[in-house]
């Protein structure tokens, strides 16, 4: 390849690079408003989750209700023949271990509501975490879109007031 061919290739490369830069600048202007709209949408969704959490009255209880069929231990009971008794337990983690606590039928409805409210609260919390992560990603993208690489120009130079004038120090 001779000098003129490499010069043409270099010229084409410079032109394409410039066009790509112009395209990116155009996309950045479009993306700014789109990013701001998305960020507003995330903030609205976050507010809805916070309101739901603030409306929770409690009490809540962690864990899940589990139905287990068991033998009662009486020698003449039907459960010795295989017809086991249905019982309800609250399964929860304590110190990294699963604990099972018997729940009497008289309080089963109350404990069910408490565990449902706990799951409801945890779901809203999880959604808030995800929305927070999405908001941070959008803020980073918006920061990149708003970032300028233009040279810093003093206001006087930008207005044309400092042309040809040179400050001299008095001594």
Secondary structure, 3 states (H helix, E strand, C coil): CCHHHHHHHHHHHHHHHHHHHHHHHHHHHHHHHHHHHHHHHHHHHHHHHHHHHHCCCCCCCCCEEEEEEECCCCCCCHHHHCCCEEEEEEEEEECCEEEEEEECCCCHHHHHHHHHHHHHHHHHHHHHHHHHHHHHHHHHHHHHHHCCCCCCCCHHHHHCCCCCCCCCCCC
